[in-house]
Amino acid sequence: MTWNFRGKRARLGAAGATLICAACVARSGGVTIAPDSARPARVAPVDQTTTGAPAPVVRPVEIASVRLRLARADTALVRMAGRALMERSPDVVAIEVTTSAPLGNLARSASPQISLDGTPIADTWPVPPNRLVAFVTDRQRLRPGVAVTVAWLGDERRTRTRQPIVLTAAHLQGIQ
């Protein structure tokens, strides 16, 4: 193994210079700031009530209608379902819910979600102003007597539909 004494001297010199500078700063009492120099900006407190979107009005999401369709029958539904889901299960059923009132501000940390007999459907797509779409691969979940409800995630108790739509044979005709 060969030692490079020139490199070692340069490293020792740099380390020594750093120690000397640190000692000088420590002896002088630290860095002094001129009295007429600019000071750091003060951060103003942020008032959460005036920033961003207005707070949503908490009310139940009432359903105007429910429609069941095969996703493959509509190119927009195929795009929403995604290639992976359509390849895995070609007979995907789209549940389209139209609400009585517009959904409101969708730029929030929560979103509305469709539920079947109280069991939420994982991926519910809001389509402004008043439509929701969810996809089901298991047709056994879709039978007469199943109650369809909607609620906002995180506040289900106060926002769940008061008058659920109960699926009938007429709803199921489009997917047979």
JOHUSUL-V41590 format. One record per backbone hydrogen bond with DSSP energy under -0.5 kcal/mol. CO is the residue of the C=O (numbers start at 1). NH is the residue of the N-H. E is the energy in kcal/mol with one decimal. If there is no record, write none. Layout:
# JOHUSUL-V41590
((CO,NH,E) (CO,NH,E))
This chain:
# JOHUSUL-V41590
((3,5,-0.9) (4,8,-1.7) (5,9,-2.3) (6,10,-1.9) (7,11,-2.0) (8,12,-2.2) (9,13,-2.3) (10,14,-2.2) (11,15,-2.2) (12,16,-2.3) (13,17,-2.3) (14,18,-2.0) (15,19,-2.0) (16,20,-2.2) (17,21,-2.3) (18,22,-2.3) (19,23,-2.2) (20,24,-2.1) (21,25,-2.1) (22,26,-2.2) (23,27,-2.1) (24,28,-1.7) (25,30,-2.1) (26,29,-0.8) (34,37,-1.6) (42,44,-0.6) (45,47,-0.5) (46,48,-0.9) (47,50,-1.3) (47,51,-0.7) (56,58,-0.5) (57,59,-0.7) (60,62,-0.8) (62,100,-2.7) (65,98,-2.5) (67,96,-3.2) (69,94,-3.8) (70,73,-1.5) (71,74,-1.8) (74,78,-2.1) (75,79,-2.2) (76,80,-2.1) (77,81,-2.7) (78,82,-2.0) (82,86,-2.0) (83,87,-2.3) (84,88,-2.2) (85,89,-2.4) (89,92,-0.8) (92,71,-2.9) (93,136,-2.7) (94,69,-2.2) (94,96,-0.7) (95,97,-0.6) (95,134,-1.9) (96,67,-2.5) (97,99,-0.5) (97,132,-2.7) (98,64,-3.2) (98,65,-1.7) (104,106,-0.6) (106,108,-1.8) (111,153,-2.5) (113,151,-1.7) (114,121,-2.9) (115,117,-0.6) (115,149,-2.2) (116,119,-2.0) (118,120,-0.7) (119,116,-2.5) (120,122,-0.6) (122,124,-0.9) (123,125,-0.5) (123,135,-0.6) (124,126,-0.6) (125,133,-2.4) (126,128,-0.5) (127,131,-1.7) (129,103,-3.4) (130,99,-2.7) (131,127,-3.6) (132,97,-2.8) (133,125,-3.9) (134,95,-3.3) (136,93,-2.7) (137,139,-0.9) (138,141,-1.5) (139,142,-1.5) (141,143,-0.9) (143,146,-1.7) (146,167,-2.9) (147,117,-3.2) (147,149,-0.5) (148,165,-1.8) (149,115,-2.8) (150,161,-1.6) (151,113,-2.6) (152,155,-1.7) (155,159,-1.7) (156,160,-1.8) (159,61,-2.4) (162,164,-0.6) (164,166,-0.5) (165,148,-3.1) (165,167,-0.5) (167,145,-2.8) (168,172,-1.4) (169,173,-0.8) (170,173,-0.6) (171,174,-0.6) (172,175,-1.3) (173,176,-1.0))
